[in-house]
Amino acid sequence: MLYLVPTPIGNLKDITLRALEVLKEVDVILAEDTRTTSRLMNHYQITKPLSPYHRHNEHKVLQHIVTQLQEGKKMALVTDAGTPGISDPAFLLVRECIKAGVKVESLPGATAFVPALVNSGIPSSRFCFEGFLPLKKGRQRLLKQLANEERTMIFYESPVRLVKTLEEFCIYFGEERMCSVSRELTKMFEENKRGTIKEVCDYFKQKTVKGEIVIVVAGKT
């Protein structure tokens, strides 16, 4: 059995009782960063072995993990924050487990884009999740395509690239398109800035940006 276990995106209290129960019962916890996961495990006094599983080693360890699961081990896959598979490793392992007849169970729980979307004030009935934009190859082509997207769009971005990305959004989507930037969700210094893309861009040009960021942009009307 492989469990996909969401972990808090900031506040350590944002974990479900079932997630804690599963983490205490499995044989091994596959962690994107064992140091980050150790802090969560120590907080809840969970003493299970941690094994690294991340985008740099997933191809190398994939078959070994599947073999162990086939032999009867129970494992939980967690990432640094949020739900495995949402801009984080999980897809390859889940696909191979399905092929190998290993049961996969995904627990519901935290993911950053949902609170960012619902508190944005932008329609949430229809939306598309784009995650991180390509850094170079294909970036402009994708932005041109998304300029005509009528659904609300959701992006992840790093603090150092936020202003540059918002400047590009001004060019491709138009300065008056509504957007919302959420950073440090569930943490002490959570911030949600809403307005036109230009207004939000000008705001963040005037300050040092820190934390994990979700950008929500209105679709084309």
Steps between C-alpha positions, in 0.01 A plus 500: 500500500622848411339796676525854361491720810455879481702699753444857628598786270595713800313457826586157642146468640364471146540124482215254524459242774496229235829623353664473842351154545640381165846648566513310829395169340714476186837328483681779313432865420626617161592867538589769248739652757564287809611804701174683437291190571699430817374826651141390444569150631671635812212739565254209505743251658494263204805275482489327163797459263523768232627429150573775244279513193531811284531610139876443498486134604149379411606317183786330684301371799164447330524127430648422840209673673242319286667167575484567874133591471431179308670307778248636749650818645273794575639838396386860520617763252521858626644818354640807673154658508160429349370206300742266318468531124400868498821658364686238706620140438238222498381437145772254398467294816121490485507394134748218567304381803184480293684302231641265765164443668596685818207669671527881518294712735503881502397682816326838472675797652695820459598649167596863449297591193157431653507766776669743259221447246204524733622813678602679179160648422540363146243248365583148617228299326733422207877517521821350363810426704824581316747459787848638425544651155796377292806710577612532137399257229130523420428783745396765247301253294307388807430858611364580154267202523385590851421856393176362351418266792151582632531305824672635810870408491719395793879515506777425748801731506819563694558831683794597280299461178167644617540852364640380168207261458245771583668730247460228238137456601450874438631451146315180410180529705465878522569738789133524601441126541412422863734285705588398854836408649505288817822436687589322823154342517404379851819649646549794734570750222234384254417764240239518224533789256215553254446743211585541135819330384671839474391606848623177654824513302571860609430402861753217505762710320516714813575222748719199567301188420537183705315172537317262270269671253175422316375730224134491397408680175151561361420342167438696183153651485 
